[in-house]
Amino acid sequence: MEAILATVLLGVLLAVFIVIFRLRSKSVQPKRKVASNAQNKAVKSYSKAEVARHNKRTDCWIIIKDKVFDVTSYVEEHPGGNAILDHAGDDSTEGFYGPQHATRVFEMIDDFCIGDLEI
């Protein structure tokens, strides 16, 4: 009886540690941030052709409303799985503003912005 109780207790503790670890790992820190215009007068611009070269899981850029985002560090954490790769290297504005996204995504996307799209 004591062995069963100890096993159950250890199982519960292990589950708690796994949940805590996964929650911490979901708070992804982006690799790069673009400084605000007040801090950096020159904002980098990218052509559509340049963005199109970053179309893989290990190198993923997307365009949202004429801004370029390097979301490579977020691909593995994306709650929608591989859906983020559907428009890798391309315009993802329509998908980004779809009903599947919670308002939290609108607050965090700026952390991944690396510049503007050349128009």
Disulfide bonds with the S-S distance in Angstrom:
none
